[in-house]
C-alpha cells in the first residue's frame, strides 16, 4: 500500500534524534582505517542443504550491566507516543530530562573489537567467530530482502595457528528513507515507554564481582545496559561467541519459583491502520523476530503497533516462538547463509581489518581490505570510509517500498482480490 504523502511524514524532533545518532556513529567510524580496497567476494548460498544447519546454544559465559522490568499497563491500552524526550544518550544533560525524570535512553555499546570482556574471553576459549546480535540480524535481513545495503566492519585476529573473525555492529546506512528514520526512533521510544528504568537492577548477582570499569572507559559494564556473552555452535565446525542485550523482563511475581521472562521490544510502524489497512509482517521482520527470540533464550517478542500518522501506540502483540514461526516456516535458509558466510570468510581472510559489503540486489558479499593510503584517487575499487561518512546526517532517500496490508477477509477468497459477486 503506497501513498507518498503518508510515507513522507517525519517530525522535526525525530529528524534531530537521527542527526544525534549519526553524529555518534560518525565518531565510531573515524576510529576505523580510512581506506579499503575491494579484493574478494563470497557467494550467498542458494541451495538448501540436506542436513539442516542448526545454531545451537552451548552455555552462558558472562552477564553484565542492568535490566529492568516492563510496565504491564503499557501492554493493556492504546496511548500516545512521547517523541519530546531524548532517547539517545549523547553524554549531554537536557532540561527535559529533569522534567521527565529517569527513563531509558539508548547508549551505544563498545565495538566488539574494542570490548575488553571479549578479548578476555577469547584468551581462554577458542572461537572461530565473535559477533553481535545486530550483525546477525543484518545477515538474516539480507537473506529475506536483497535490497538491503550494509557495511559490516570485520577484524581478523590470529593466535598461533588459530584464527578468529570479529564482526562489529553494522555501519549506519548512507541514505535513509523517512520510514527508516521513524523506525529507528520509534523502536527506542517504544522500548523506553515499556521499561520501568528507574527500578533497574543488575542482570546477574555475580556480575559486579567479575567486572570492574576503569574511570577512563566510556562504557560502564556494571551500571549501563546489560551485555550478555554466550557460547553457540554450528556443528563441530564453528564455535561462535555472540554478544546480545535483553530489552527487559516480564515479572513472574504471581508464580512461585519462576524466573522473570526475558523480553524483546520492537515497534511495527503502520501508516494507514486508522483506515483499517494494517500492514502485514514482512518475511524479513518475521525472520529477525525469530532470531531475536532465539538468541534471547526464547524470549517473548512484544511488538508495538504504532499508528505513525497519529503518533499512537495502538496495541502490543505478544509473540512467542510458536507465533513467530507458524506451522510451516523454518529458518533453514537464514541459518545456512550465516554458516556458509562464516566458513567461507574463515578460509580466505588473513589477519587484518576488513569491510563486508552487500549491495542491493546482489547475491554476493564484497570484501574490502584496509590499506595504508589511497594510491590512486580514480581507483573505483577503493573506499574512503571517512569521507563516505563525513556528514553527521544521512542522505535523504526517495526510494519508497510498497507495504502489503494484512489480509482479514473471507478465508475462501483469494487474498488481496475483489470479492466475487
N, C-alpha and C positions, 0 to 999 in steps of 0.2 A: 504494500500500500504506500504510494508515493505522493507526497504533497510538499513541494519545495518550500512553500511559505511556512508550513508547520515545522519542517525539519531544519529551518534556519533559525529557530529560537535559541538565543544564547543571552543569558543575563550578564550584565556587566560585572557582577560580583564573581560569577563563575569564570569569566574571562580573566579577571585579576588573579584568581587562585591558580589557574593554568599557567600564567606567567611566573608565579612564585614557584610552582612545581618545576617548570623548565629551567628557572634560574638555579635551583638546587641541583638538578640533573646536569646542567652545563658545568658546574664546578666539579662534579664527579668525572665527566668526560675529559676535562682538561688534565686529569691525572694519568690518562692513558697515553701511550705513544701517539705522536701526531700523524705519521704517515704509514700507510699499509698498501701492499701490492697484492693483487689477485694472483694466486699461484696454483690453485687446485679447486676441485669440487667433489661433492659426494651426492649420489643419486638418492632420491626418496624412493623407498621400496613400493612396488605396485602389487606384486603377488602376495596373497595371504598364505603364510606357511602352514604346512600340515600339522606341525606341533605348535600349538598356541603359546606364544610367549607370555610369561606371567611375571609381572613385577611383584616381588614378594617381600613383605616386611620381615626383618630378622630380629632387630632389637632397638630399643631406645638407648641412645648414648648419653645425652645430656639435655636438660631443660634449664633455661634461664629466663629471668625477667618476670613481668607482671601480666596478669589476666584479670578480667572482671566478669561478673555475671551479667546476663542480659536482663533488661527490664521487661517483665512479661506483659505489662499493659500496652507496650508498643505493638505487640503482635495481635491485639484484640480489636482495635478500632481504627478507622481511617483518621489521618491527621495531616496537617500541613508540614512541609519540609522547611527547615530553617537554613537558608543559604546566606545568612548575615554573619555567621560565625566564621572563624578562620580554621579550616580543617587541616591545614598543612603546617607542620612545625618548622618555621624558618629560623628559630632561635630568638625571635623578637617577642616582646610582650605588648599586647594591644589593650587599649582601654576596654574594649568589648569583652575581653577575657575575664576581667574583674566583674563586669556586669552579669555575665552568663554563669560564672562560677566554673568549677572544674568539669571539663568534658574531654572526650577523646580527640586527639589530634594525631595525624599520621607523621611519624618521624622516620626518615629514610634509614634503613639498617646499613651496616657496613657491607661493602662488597665482600663476596666470599673469598676473593683473592687477598683481601686485607683482614679477614676475620681471624683473630689470633686463636679463637677456640678451634676453628677448622684446622689451622696449622698444627695445633697441639694434638688434635685427634689423629691426623694423618701421619704424625710421627710414630704413633703406636699401633695403628691399624692400617693395612694396605687397602686403598680404594683406587679403582680404575677411573671413577668419575665422582666429582663433587659438584652438586648443582642445587640451585634454589627452586622452590615450587613455582616461582614466576617464570623461569626459563622453561620448565617442564610444561606449564600451561601454554606458553607461546608455541612450543612444538606441537602440542595437541590441537591448538587453534589452526595452525598451518595445515595440518592433516585434513581438517574439515573445511577450510576456507583458503584456497590457494591465492586469493587476492591479498592475503596478509603480507605486509612487508616488515622486516625486522633486521636489526643487527644485534648479535649477542657477543660480548667480549669473552674471550676464551684464553686461559693461561695453561700452558703445559709445563709441568714440573717433573723432573726425573731424579730419583734416588737410586744409585747403582744401576740395576737393570729394570727398575720398576717405574712406570710412567703413570702420572695422574693428570686427568683433564679437569680443570676448574672453570665452571661456567658462572660468570657474573650475571646479574639480572639484565634483561634486555635493555638496550638504549631506547629512549623515547622516540616516537615517530617524528620524522622531519615535518610532516604535514598532517593535520588533524581536521576531520570534518567537525561541524558543530555538535553533531550527535556524540562523537567520540570525546569531545571536551566535556559535554554534560555527563557522560558515563563516568569519567574519572572522578569528578567532583561528587556526583550523587552516590557513588559507591562509598566514599568517605563520609558523606552526610548521613547516609542510612546506617552505617556502622556506628557512628558517633551517637545517633539517636537511640540505638538499641542498647548501648553499653552503659552500665552504671559505673563509669570510670572513676568516680570519686571513692568508690569502695573496692578498688582493685587490690589484688593480693599476689604474692609470689606464686608462680605456677608450680613450683617444686619446693618442698620443705627443705631440701638439701642444696638448692641452687646457690644460696649466698655463701655457704661454706666452701664451695668449689670454685667460685669466681670472684676475683677482685678486679675492679676497674680503676686503672690509674687516672689521676686527675686530668691528665692531658688528653684522654680519649673522648671523642665526641659521643660515642655510644656507651651508655651505662648498662652493662649486662645485668645488673641487679634491679634497677628501677625503671628502665624503659620497657617497651612492649616485649612480650615473650619471643624468644627464639628457641626452636627445638631442632635437635640434631639426631637423625635416625639412620640406622644401617638397613639398606634394602639390597636385594639381589635380583639379577636376571639369570636364572640357572646358575651354572658354575663359571660362566664366562665373565660376569660383571658384578663387582661389589660397588655399590653406589651410596654415597653419603648425601642425604637430602636434608636441607635446612628449610623449615617452614614455620609459620606462625598460626596459632589458633586465634580466631577472632574473639571468641567469648565462650561462656558456659551457660547451659540451662540448668538451673538449680534443681536438685532432686531431694529437697528437704522433706518431702512427704513420704519418701521411700527409705526405710532404714537400711544402712549399709550399702547404698548405691552411690557410685561416684557421679559427680556432675558430668553431664554430657557435653562434649566439645561441639561448638557451633561455628559454621562458616556463614558469613553475612555478605550478601551480594545483591545489587539492585538490578532490576529489569525495567528498562525505560519503555513506556507506552505513550505514543504521541496522539493517538486517536481513541483511547479507551473510553473517554467521555461520550463518544459516539457509538459505543458498543463494538468497536473494531479493535479487539485485543490482539496483540501481536503474539505469534507462535514462538516458542522457544526454538532457536535455530540448532542445527546439528553441532556447530562449534560450541554454543553455550551449553548444550547437554553434555558434550564430551569434557568440557572444562569443569562443569559441576561434578561429574564423576570423579575426575582427578582430585579436585579439592576435597571431596568427601573421603576418597580412598587414602590419600596421603595423610589426612587428618584423623586417621583411625576410625573410618566410617562415621565421620562427624555428620551432624544434621546440617543441611543447607537451608538457611532461611532466606528466601528470595523475596525481596520487597518490590512489589509492582508500583512503579512511580508514574502517575499522571503528570507528565512533564509540562504540558500546556498550562495546567492549573497549579503546578507545584505541590502536589498532594501524594502522600502515601496511601494508595487505595486499599491494599491488603498485603499480608505476608503469607507466602506459601511455604509450608514446612515439607521439605523433601528429604527422605531417606534414600539409601542406595537403591532399594527396590522401585521407588518412584522415579528415580533418575534413569535407570536402565530399562525399565519397562519389561515386556515379555520376551522380546526378540533381540534387542540391540546388545552387542558386546563390543568392548573397546579393543578388538584384536588389531585393527589397522593402526590405531594410535600407539599401542604397545610395541608393535613391530617397527614403526617409524622411530621411536625412541631407542629401541635396542640396536637396530641396524646403524643408526646415525652414530651412536656411541662406539660401536665396534669398528666402523669404518674410520672414524676420526682417530681412534687408538692406533690403527695400523699406519696411517700416513703422516701424522703430525710428530714433529720433533720438539724438544723444549723451546719455548718462546711464547710470544703473545700474538693473538690472532683475533679476527672478527669473523663470526659465522653469519653469513648474509643470505636472506631469502628475498628474491624479487617477486613481485606479484605475478601470478600465473606460471611460475617456473616450477618444475618438478625436481630441481636440484638445489643444494645448498652451496653457495660460493664461499671459498675460504680465502681470506685476506691475511697475509703475514706482515707483521710490523717490520719496517725498515728504518735505517738511521736517518735518512733525509730523502727528499724528493729529488731524484736525479734529473727528470725531465718534466717540466710543468705541463707539457702537452700529452703526457702519457695517460691515456684513459683508464689504464689498469690500476692506477694509484689513487687512493682516497686520502684526502687531507681531513682527518676526523675533526680537528679543532675548528677548521673553517666551516665544515659542514654544519656544526652545531654552535656556531659563533653567536647566534642570536638567542635571547632568553625567552623567546616565544615561538611556537610552531608556525609554519606557513599554513595559511588557511587552505583547506582542500574543498573544491567544489563538487567532488565526486560524492554522490548520494546513493546509498544502497536501497533497494526495494525490500520492504519487510512484509512478510506474509501474515495476514490476520489469522488468529486461531479459528478453527472450524467448529461450529457449535450447532449445526442444523441437523436435519434428518439423517440418521445413520444409513439409510438405503440410497440416499442421494450422493452422486459423485461429488467429492469435496471441491469447494470453490467454483461450483457451476450453478446456473439458474435452475430453480425447481421446474419439474415437468408439469405442464398444465394439461 
